């Protein structure tokens, strides 16, 4: 999904502020160095005087070529003298040079009309902030994922597969989802008891896609239905903006569905939202602590049928990871 106008403007404002900050830092350095090394000002004044004299001669119709050549030589000579003075005073030779956070694009975001690599980094930062996942993804990502919490002995009564085997399959499905995200429309339904890594895995997926520049939006079920309610009943503009942003995002994660208080309105709102995402072929990841039959009983045949036809199911079986961590902690 391309950046919205607001998102693009926000990134360009970041670049503008960065240039101002660096210009301010350069001016502070200049004032400091010129105070400690008065000879620097004399060298700069010499260049200014020569430039002014050359300009006057050009206005009077005299040769500009020789003046230009001499001026370039003077600038080069004085630049070397400045660098020597700076080094003698304990500064780097380039201490007074223009300062750029990105030396490639000089903090403009573009090189020869094309986005600089730093622009993608800024896009990723912005999208991560707007995903509601900025802090959590620092800890919950594939780099921190561990299969050690899934037993090869504990088996799922329904599939007869071990907790470890099921999690290995879930990981494979998650990575396939990421790999084919742009070419293959797919949705994921993560279900199983609490504390088995459903939310963690959805965060891992979100981190990978955000790093690729996709717009991912995360909601807990409670927050999602509060937003929908505020939008519908209170006509809340902020809730309406969030809802529309979610509809247009590349991926929506609805976490802990079933922890909210379901009613006819929330059920209808969920169907409308999921159906819109299906029709526009924009993926959703749903996680729930409910068993499949419980989910069907609560949300009804209509929603469950849509999920059955358009989602891949990832079953989570095992022992609560939080309890396991508490057991091994000193």
Residue pairs with C-beta under 8 A, 6 or more apart in sequence:
1 214
1 215
1 248
1 249
1 250
3 11
3 123
3 126
4 248
7 123
7 126
7 127
7 130
10 126
11 109
11 119
11 122
11 123
11 126
12 109
14 122
15 107
15 108
15 109
15 122
18 101
18 107
19 107
19 108
22 98
22 99
22 100
22 101
22 107
23 99
25 99
26 96
26 98
26 99
29 95
29 96
30 96
33 40
33 86
33 89
33 91
33 95
33 96
34 40
34 41
36 89
37 85
37 86
37 89
39 81
39 85
40 82
40 85
40 86
40 96
43 78
43 81
43 82
44 78
46 74
46 78
47 71
47 74
47 75
47 78
50 70
50 71
50 74
51 71
53 67
54 64
54 67
54 68
54 70
54 71
57 63
57 64
57 67
58 64
58 67
82 96
83 93
83 94
86 92
86 93
86 95
86 96
87 93
98 106
100 106
100 107
101 107
101 118
102 116
102 118
104 111
104 116
104 117
104 118
105 111
105 116
105 118
105 119
108 116
109 115
109 116
109 118
109 119
109 122
110 116
110 119
120 213
123 213
124 210
124 211
124 213
127 210
127 213
127 214
127 215
127 216
128 134
128 137
128 210
130 215
130 217
130 245
131 206
131 210
131 215
131 216
131 217
131 218
132 217
132 218
132 219
133 203
133 206
133 207
133 210
133 216
133 218
136 203
137 203
137 206
137 207
137 210
140 199
140 200
140 203
140 204
140 207
141 203
141 204
141 207
141 208
142 204
142 207
142 208
145 171
145 200
145 201
145 204
147 164
147 167
147 168
147 171
149 197
149 318
149 319
149 321
149 324
150 162
150 163
150 164
150 166
150 167
150 318
151 162
151 163
151 164
151 318
151 319
152 162
152 163
152 164
152 165
153 162
154 162
154 163
154 317
154 318
154 319
155 161
155 162
155 163
155 317
156 162
156 163
156 166
156 315
156 317
158 315
159 166
159 315
161 169
161 317
163 317
163 318
163 319
166 315
166 316
166 317
167 197
167 316
167 318
169 314
170 190
170 201
170 314
170 315
170 316
171 201
173 188
173 312
173 314
174 188
174 201
174 204
174 205
174 314
177 186
177 188
177 205
177 283
177 312
178 205
178 208
178 209
180 186
181 209
181 212
181 214
181 250
181 251
181 283
185 281
185 283
186 283
186 312
187 277
187 278
187 283
187 284
187 285
187 286
187 307
187 310
187 311
187 312
188 202
188 205
188 283
188 284
188 285
188 286
188 311
188 312
188 314
189 285
189 286
189 288
189 307
189 311
189 312
189 313
189 314
190 198
190 201
190 202
190 285
190 286
190 287
190 288
190 314
190 316
191 198
191 287
191 288
191 289
191 290
191 291
191 292
191 295
191 313
191 314
191 315
191 316
192 198
192 289
192 315
192 316
192 317
192 318
193 289
193 316
193 317
193 320
194 289
194 320
195 320
195 321
195 322
195 323
196 316
196 317
196 318
196 320
196 321
197 316
197 321
198 255
198 287
198 288
198 289
198 314
198 316
199 255
199 256
199 287
201 314
202 218
202 253
202 255
202 285
202 287
205 251
205 253
205 285
206 216
206 218
206 251
206 253
209 216
209 250
209 251
210 216
214 250
214 251
215 248
215 249
215 250
215 251
216 249
216 250
216 251
216 252
216 253
217 245
217 246
217 249
217 251
217 252
217 253
218 252
218 253
218 255
219 227
219 246
219 252
219 253
219 254
219 255
220 255
220 256
220 259
221 254
221 255
221 256
221 257
221 258
221 259
221 260
222 256
222 259
222 260
224 254
224 260
225 260
225 266
225 269
225 270
227 239
227 242
227 243
228 239
228 243
228 266
228 269
228 273
229 265
229 266
230 236
230 238
230 239
231 239
231 240
231 242
231 243
232 265
232 269
246 252
246 273
247 273
247 276
247 277
247 280
247 282
248 282
249 282
250 282
250 283
251 282
251 283
251 284
251 285
252 277
252 282
252 283
252 284
252 285
253 284
253 285
253 287
254 284
254 285
254 286
254 287
255 287
256 287
256 288
256 289
257 270
257 286
257 287
257 288
257 290
257 295
258 288
258 289
258 290
258 294
258 295
258 298
259 289
260 266
262 298
262 299
267 298
267 299
267 300
267 303
270 299
270 303
271 302
271 303
271 306
274 284
274 303
274 306
274 307
275 306
277 283
277 284
278 306
278 310
286 307
286 311
288 295
290 298
292 313
295 304
296 304
